Amino acid sequence: MSVSLSGWKSRDFLESASPDDLEQCLSEGADPNVRIEDGETPLHVVGTREGVELLLDAGADPNARDETGQTPLHAAARDSECTPEEVELLLDAGADPNARDEEGQTPWDLIEDDSSLKNTDVYWKLNDARF
């Protein structure tokens, strides 16, 4: 399957791209830190653990901020389909669990509100990081 680099800046493409699609774009020179909608980066919106891993391996910034000051870890915390493994990858890559967005919320605050990650190992790791 041939993937066009023109889709790289598309939220829809990044949310649904297979790891093979992402790998092809990255191998053809796609910037893992390019800004897309609302100042987000591909790491804010990619939809799979494999995608997160590929982007981090390609040099994606785990602490990049969007227009509201949220990092990829904030985005993961508010994504009910995010897996604990995705959050662990971000944390292991140096994502700041204490980063606050423009409203003063940390990723843990978002998980506390409502998330599939609530009461998981990641939830408690982020909770512990607050102190």
C-alpha positions, -999 to 999 in steps of 0.1 A, spaced: 0 0 0 13 34 -9 8 62 16 11 99 6 30 123 28 3 148 22 -19 130 48 8 133 75 -7 166 88 -42 152 89 -57 142 123 -79 117 106 -50 100 89 -29 99 121 -58 86 143 -64 56 119 -29 50 104 -15 15 107 20 12 121 31 3 86 16 36 72 34 56 99 67 38 93 65 45 56 58 82 62 86 85 87 110 66 64 101 91 36 110 121 58 78 130 77 86 152 107 74 134 139 71 169 155 51 186 128 22 207 141 -13 197 130 -47 209 141 -47 230 173 -10 228 176 -10 191 183 17 168 171 13 133 157 21 120 192 -10 138 205 -33 119 181 -18 86 170 -41 58 179 -20 28 187 8 17 211 29 7 180 23 42 166 34 59 198 65 37 198 74 45 162 70 82 167 91 82 199 118 62 181 117 88 153 124 116 178 89 128 187 89 152 217 69 136 245 65 170 261 53 189 231 25 214 240 -6 220 219 -24 254 218 -40 247 252 -8 236 268 -16 199 268 11 173 262 7 139 245 4 125 280 -27 148 286 -41 135 253 -35 99 263 -52 106 297 -84 119 281 -85 91 255 -108 64 268 -92 39 243 -57 46 253 -38 17 268 -17 17 299 12 6 276 9 38 256 11 59 287 41 39 300 59 45 267 54 82 270 65 82 307 96 61 298 104 86 270 105 114 296 69 128 294 64 150 325 35 136 346 33 170 364 29 191 333 0 215 337 -22 228 308 -36 263 306 -64 253 331 -38 240 355 -47 203 350 -21 175 350 -26 143 331 -35 126 364 -63 152 369 -78 142 335 -76 105 344 -92 112 377 -122 128 360 -130 99 337 -108 74 319 -103 38 312 -70 41 329 -86 49 363 -73 26 390 -47 10 368 -9 9 374 -5 39 352 -32 58 372 -13 51 404 21 60 389 7 94 378 -9 99 412 24 92 429 42 115 406 22 144 419 40 144 452 
